[in-house]
């Protein structure tokens, strides 16, 4: 009798399980479509273009152009371009300044907001996060007026913020304050997720607030620190808005000051989209390599601890 009553329910359970299994697929389908349309497809198209060149045929009076396969010639040209490597060097200088500053400031802000007895943490968190909500171009323009000697309230008449050396710190400063609030939120959320019992035990043992922050909180949020470092490295490799916006104000910033500016200049100013595609894919390889390097370094630090 029980078996007979349960028979009609079995197909219903299977249908319900099937609908439940389809729901996650339906939810992620729009993201997958957008990823394929705006990331995978352009990457494949750029890969195809990187192996081609435009050749003019028909002699002196000929105007016919055709695309021909040239293999790795575009890649060799990019790798042999001194200005391309110089742009990578300038990008690395900004990264060396900006990445540690971003991680350190984000960690300090997160620890201060979570400190015992801290007041007005809500408004302070909003104020620190607010620069992230400002578009990069607008922030660069605002900082540009702060740097200009004629309008600077921060000593622009004394300090040459657009000098050949100082410009690296000027660009890094804009990039840091544009992302430190977002990274602070990540670290603050990770700290707030730690068990309170650990803090209570450390307080009973006589640990000060600084000791708890340095010896308990920071080691326990190591995955979040690695993730913030990874975001900062990726942001440095994608540096474009800040130097491009400051270029009309600073003679030290050229049209190929960082790799992405060099790619844009090659593809759309010099009208050599094939060379630009090859250079952009080299940057992609560097980005993936940097990502793996940060992840490996983070995992090794975790094992050592």
N, C-alpha and C positions, 0 to 999 in steps of 0.2 A: 504493500500500500504506500509506504514512504517513498520507495523508488519511483513509482508511477507519478506521485505528486511532484517529485523533483525534476522529472524529465522536461516539462515545459519551461522550467526556470533556467535550465542549462543554456539553451540558445540565447536567452535574454542576457545572461551574464556574459556570454561570449561577445554579443553585440555591444554591450556596455564597455567591455574591455577593449574592443576594437576602436570604439569612438574615443576612449581615453588615450589610446596609443596614437591616434591621429591628431589629437589636439596639440601636442607639442610641435608636431611637424607643421601644422597650419600657422602656429604662432611665429615660428622662426622663418617661414617661407618668405615674407617680405624682406627680412634682413638678408637672406641668402640671395634674393633677386637683386637687391641693391648692391650687394658685394660683387656679384658677377657683372653687373652692368657698369659700375663705376670704379672697380678696382681690377678685377681679373681681365675683363675685355680690354681696357686701355693698356694694361701691362702686356698682353699678348700682341696687341697692335704695335706698341712701341718696340717689342722684341723683333717683330717682322721688319719694321722700318730700319732698325739698327743694322740690318744686313744688306740694306739697299743704298743706292745713290742715284742721283738724277744726272743723266748724261745728255748732252746736246749733240744732235747729229744733223747732217745736211750741209756741212762745210761752213764757209764764212757767212753765207746768206741764209743758212738753215736755221729754223726756229723750232724744230721738232725736238721734244724732250721725251726721254724714256727712262723708266726705272730699271736698273740693272743690279744683279746680285754681286756684291763685292766681298762677301765673307766677313772677316773680322777687321777689315780695313778701318772702319769707323772707330772701333774699340782701340785699335793701335794708335790711331790719330789722337784720341782723347787721352790715352795713357801717356803719350809722348808730348802732350801739350803742357808746357811749363806753367802757364797761367791757370790751368785747371788744378794742378797740384798746389799752386800758391793759394788758390781759393780754399782748398781743403785745409791747408795750413792755417789760414785765418779763421776758418770755422772751428778748428781744434783749439785755437787760442781762446776764442769766445767760450767754447765748451769747458775748457779747463777753469775758466773764471766762473762761469755761470752754474755749472752742474753742482759742484760742492756748495756754492752759496745757496742754491735753491734747497738742497737737501738739509743743510744745517739750519737755515732760517725756518723751514717748515717744521723741523723737529723741535727747535727752540720754542716756536709759537705754540705747537701742540702740547708740549710739556708745561709751558706756562699757563695755558688755558685749563689744563687738567690738574694744576697744582692745588694742594689743599688750602682752602681759604681764599682762593682767587675770586675776585669780585668783577662783576660786569663781563663775565665770559661770553655771554650771548652777543651783546653789541660789539665786543672786541673781535669775536669770530666773524661777524658780518663785515666789519671794517677791513680785516685782513683778507677776506675772500673777495671783497668788492673789486679790486683791480682785475681779477680774473674775468669779471663780467664785462669789462671794457674791451672792445675789439682792438686787436693788435695795432692796426693802422692808426686808430684814434689815439691810443696810448703813445705810440711813437711820435705823432705830431705834437702831443702835449709835452712830452719830454724834450722834443726838439726845441720848442720855445723856451723851456727851462734851461736848456744848454746854451742857447744863443746869447752872445754878450749883450746885445741891445735889450733883451727882455728877461734875462736870467736873474732870478732871485736867490740863486745858490752859488754865486761867485763865478758866473760865466765870463765876467770881464777880467778875472784874474787867472782862472783855470781854462785852458783851451780844451774843452771837452771833445772837440772834433780834430784834435791833433792826430798824427800818424800812429801814436801809441795809445793816447787816451781814448781814442774812438772805440777800442776793443772793450774797455770798461764801460763806456757809455752805452754801447749796444747790449752788452751783457746785463747791465743794470735794468734796462727796459724788459729784456726777456725774463729776468729773474722775478721781478715784481708782477709780471703778467701771469705767472704760473704758480708762485709760491702759495697763494691762497688755496688753490685746488689741492696741492700736495699736503698742505696743512690739514685740510679736512680729512684726507685719507689717513694720515697718521693719528689725528685726534680720534677718529672713529675706531681705529685699531686699539688705541690706548683705553678708550672707554669700554671696549669689549673684554679687557683683562679682568680676572677675578679679584674682587675686593679683598678676599681672604689673604691674598699674598701681601697686599699693602699693610693689612692689620698685623700680620705676623712680623713683617719687617719693622713696623713701628714699635711693637712690643720688644723687639731685640735692640732697640735704640737707634735705628737707622734714621738719618735725617731726610728731609724732603729731597735734597740734592742727591743723596746716595740712592734713594728709591728710584729717582728718575734715571740716573746713569747706570745703575747696576741691576735694576729690575725691569723698568718700563722699556728702555731702549733694546736690551737683548730679547725681550719677549715679543717685540714688534718687528723683528728682523725681516720677516717676509714683506711687510708693508714698506720698510725702508728700501728693500731691493726693488720693489715695484715702483716706488717714487724715483729711485735712481734711474731705473729703466725708462720711465716717462721723460725724465730730464735729458737723458742721452738722446732719445729719439727726437725730442724737441730741438736740441742743439743741431742735430743732423738736418732738420727741416727748416733751419733758420733762413728766413726770406723777408718777411714783412718789415721787420725793424730796420735792417740796412737799406732796403729799397725805399722806405719812407724817408729815412734820414739822408739819402743820397743828394737831393737838391741842396741840403744845408751843409754837407760835409764834403770837402774836396778829397778827403782821404778815402772815401768810399767810392770805388769804381763800379762800372757796370757788371763786372764779374768778381765782385768782392767775396762772395761765398758761392759754393757749387751750384745752388739752385738759381742764383742770378746768372751764373755763367751758362747754365742750360737754357734759361729763357732768352738770353742774349744771342746764343748760337742758333736757337730754333726759330725765333720770331723776329729778331732784328737782322741777323745775317741770313735769314731765310734758308737755313740748313737744318731742316727738321730731322734728317737722318742722323747727323752728328749729335744733335741734341738728344735724340732717343738713346743713342749709345751711351752718352754721358749720364743720362738719367738712370739707366740700368746699372751703371757702375756705382752710382750713389745708392741704389737699392741694395746691391751686394754689400756695400759698406755698412748700411743700416742693419741688415740681417746679421752681419758679422758682429757689430757692436752689441746687438741684442743678445746674441749667444754668449758673448764675452761677459756681459753684465750678469746674466743668469748663472754662468759657471762660477764666476767670482762670488756671487751671493751664496750659492750652494756650498762652496768650499769654506766660506766664512762660517756658515751654519754648522758644518761638520767639525770645524776646529773648536767652536764653542761647545 
